[in-house]
Amino acid sequence: MVQAIEAKALTRVFGNKKGKGPLIALENVDLNVAEGELFGLLGPNGAGKTTFIKILATLLLPSFGEVKVLGHDVVLEAQKIRPRINMVSGGETSGYGLLTVKENLWMFSQFYGIPGKEAKRRIDEMLATFGLEDKANAKVRTISTGQRQKMNVVRGFVTDPDLIFLDEPTLGLDVNASIAIRNYIRHWVKDTTGKTVLLTTHYMAEADFLCDRVAIIDQGRILACDTPANLRRSVRRASIFTLATTPFDGITGLGGLPGVSGFESTTSEGRVEMRFSLEDESVIADIVSFVTARRAKVLSVSKGEPTLEDVFIQLVGRALG
């Protein structure tokens, strides 16, 4: 399998800062990302995500270890890597406010040496994809935050990179803008051969929806790396069930059944909805028997699944927010 990113024992140490001694931003990081993969990197602020991306993007040298991007060493072959990568960060203010949207995109395309005719075609096509055709000739300083971020995403993809780093690309955007960007990212990887994305995000649902695999990083170390589904399955916690029934007497008695470690209920418009935390999934049979013995009708039963947020909290000890 061709690897787009290969990091072996990657360590990055920053020098003394205000007498506090050296700061280890990354410590013995081993991580591979395959070509064609949409890979997520999750971690709290200060975990080492930005340092890692800067090293991959040849903006920062590693202190120790070996790093290859698209088959090239980031220290010895940076000039072979740079024309094939790009980066987009959420909330960034790239571009020149006095230039129009189209002029900014043209300028960035020329930094990469894209032929004029091809650059124009790509820019027009992507402006249409993101619904920015009517803003093509607007000064960048006059457009909204969401429109500017869409322009930044276009700027990142218009160079047709083999590997793109997306650092919280939907940060602070409204729902519609976020959906447009997520859908484009997903289709770009899946519908184009040999394209790779490294995504960082604070939105767990975004990582779950987009990523083939996810790595969780904290204090410069990779704590876990797997598919979102496998990471969720790794969480050990009580089974969560939701049961909806018609109203009946004695609801509170359910909380005292053996094996029920948590119970809450709400009643509205002839419907009771109960959420259980169970030590063993088989206990749900006892709950259903309890309900039907009181002549209530079971309307639905569903099992809740752990989320990436649960995985993150278990590994890091706190939420990502």
N, C-alpha and C positions, 0 to 999 in steps of 0.2 A: 504493500500500500504506500502510495506517495504521500510524504508528509509535507504540509505547508509550513508547520512550525515544529521545531525540535529544540527543547531546552533540557540540558543535562547538568545537574548540580549547579544550576544558576544561582549565584549569590551577588547581591549588590549592597555594598557598604558605603554610607556617606560619612564624611569626616566629622570631627568634633564640632558640636554646635553649642555655644554658650556654656562650655565647660561640662556638658552632659556626657561626653564620650561619644564614640562612633555609633551611628544608627544603622542597624541591619534592616534594610527595607525588604530584601528577598533573601531567603536562606535555603540553599540546596533544593531549588525547585526543579523537578523533573516533570515535563509535560510535553505531550505530542498532540498536534491537531492535524487531522488528515485533510488532504486536498478535497474540496467539495463539501466540507463540514461547516455547519453553522454552530459555532462553539460559544458557550456563555461562560463568563468569568464573574462570579459573585463574591462580594466581600464588603465589609464596612469601610468607612473612610479611614485611610491610613493603613489599609491591609496590604498594600503593595501593588494594586491593580495598575495605577498610572505609571509607576516605575517599570513594571513588566512591559506595558505597551510601548513606552518610550524606548526600551531596549530593543524590542522587536522592530520598531520603526526606525532604528539606527539613529535615534536622537540622543541616546545615552549608552555608554559602554558598560558591560558587565564587569564586576570586580573579579569574579571567578566563574568557572564553568564554561560550557560551550552552548552557543545558541545559533541555530540555522533557521533562516526564513526563505522559503521557496528554494531550498537546497543550497543556499549561500550563507557563508559565515558572516554574522553581523559586524564583526570587527574587521575582517580582512576584505570583505566583498560588498561593502555597503552600497557602492555605486551600481552594483548589479541588482540590488534589492529595490532601491528607491523608485525607479520608473514603474515598478510593478505593484506598488502598494498605494493606499490612500487612507485618510483618516477623517472621521466626522465626530465632533463632540457636541453634546447637548448644551444649549445655552451659549454657544460660542458666537462671537461677533465678527467672524471672518467676512471679508468683502469690504468694498469701499463705498461709503454712503452716498458719495456724489456720482457714482456710476450706477447705471441701471442694472436690473437683475441679469439681463442677457449679456451686458458688457462684462459684468463680474465673472459669469460662467465662461465667457469666451476667453477672458484673461487667464483663468486657471487652466483651461484646456490647452492653451498655448505654452504654459509652463511645462506641460508634458509632451509637447511637440506633436499634438494631434493635427493632421492636415485640415485646412480650413473648411473644406466642403463636408468632411466627416464630422468635424466639431459642430458645425451648424446643424447638421441632421440630428445628431445626438441631443443637442441642447433643445431644439424644438420638440423632439419626441418626448424628452423627459419633463419639460415644462407642461406638456399636455397631460402626461401621466399623473402629475401632481396637481393638476388644476391651476397652474400658474400662468397660462397663456395670456390672460388679461393683465398680468403684472410684469410681463417681459420687458416693457419699456419704462417701468416705474423705477424711480430712484430707490436704492436699497434702504435709505434712511426713512422712507415714507411707508414701508410695508410693515405688517404686523409681526409679532414674535413668531407665530406659527408659520407664516409665509416665509420669514427669513430662515427658519430651521428647515423647511422644505427645500429652500434654495441651497442650503448647506449640504443636504443629503444629495441633491442633484449634482452639486459640485464634487462630492465624493465619488459618485458612480459614473459621472460623465467621462472620466478618464479610462473607464473599463478596466479597473485594477484586477489583478489575480487574487489579491488579498486585501481586504478592507477592515480597518479597525473602527468599530462604532462604540464610542464611549458615551453611554446614556443618551442615545439619539432622540428619544422622545421625552426627555426631561422637561416638565412644566408645560407640555403641550395639551391642547384640548383633545377630546376623545376622537373626533374625526381626523385631525392631523396625525394623531398617534396610529390610528388604524391604517391610514394611507401609507405611512412609513413602514409599519410592520409588514403589511401585505407585500409591499415592493421588495423588502429585504428577503422575505421568504421565497418569493417567486424567482428573484434574481439568482439565489443559490440553487434552487431545485431545477430551474429551467435552463441553466447555463452550465456547460461542462467546465470543470476545473476551477470554479470560483469558490473562495473561502471567506468566511466572516468570523471575526472575533468580536463578540459583543459583551459590553459590561452594562449592567442595568440595576436600578434599585427596585424595579417592578418584578416581583416574583412571577406573576401571571404572564408577563411578557417573556421571561426566560423559559417558562414552561411551554408556552405556545410556539416559540420560535426555535429553540435550541435542540440539536441532536444530542449533544452532551453538555454537561455543566461541571465546572470546577469551582469549589468553594475555597476561598483563600482568606486567611486571617494571620496577622502579624508576620507576613512574609512567607508563610508556609501553606502549601496545598493540603487541605484537610480531607477532601473527598473529590472524586472525579468519576462521573458515570452519566448514564442517561437520566433525564428527569424522573422517568418511571421507576428505574432501579433505585434512585436516591430516595424516592418517596417510600418504596417498599422497605428500605433499610431502617426506617424510623420505628422504634419499638414504643408503642403506646397502646392504650386501651382502644378496643374497637368502638367506633361511633356509629350508632344507628338512629335513624329518624323514623318514627311510626306515626301515621295519621289515622284517626278513627272517628267514629261518631261519638258524641258525649256519653259518659257513663259515670256512675257513682264509684267512689273509692280510688280515684286517680292517684292520690298521694301514696297509697299503699305500694305502688310500683317501685318507689324509691327504696323500699325496705326489702325487696327481693334479693336473695343470695346472688352474688356476682354482679350486682348493679353498683358501680362505683360513682356514678354521677347521673342526675336526672333533673330535667326541667320540662315544663309543659306550658302551652298557651291554648286558650279556647276562644274561638270566634266563629260566628255564623254557622253553628251546628257542626263544627269540626274541632277536634282536639289534635294538636300536633305536639308530640313528645320526642325529646332528644335524650338518648341514653349513652352513657359511657360504660362499657361492659368489660369485665375482666376476661370473659370467654365468650366467643360468638354464639355458642350453643344456648346461652341464656336467653336469646331472643325468642326461642320456642316457648320458654316459661312465661315470657311477657305476653306473647300472643294468646296463650292459654288463659292467662289472667284476664285479659281484655274480653275474649269471646265468652268466658264464663259469666261475665256481667252483661251479656247480650248486646255488646257493642259490635259494630261492623268495622273491620279493618279496611281502610281506604287505600293505604299504600305503605310500603316498607322500603327503606333505602339505606344503604351502607355508605357512610362518609369515608372519604379517602384522605390520608395525610397529604399535606401540601409541601412545596419546596420551602415555604416559610417554616414549617415544622422541622424540616431537615436542618435548615440554617440555624435555628434556635438551639437544636440539640447539639450541633457541632461547635457553634461559636459562643453560645450562652446568652445571646441577646438577639433582638430582631434587627433586620437590616436597615430600617428607617433612619 
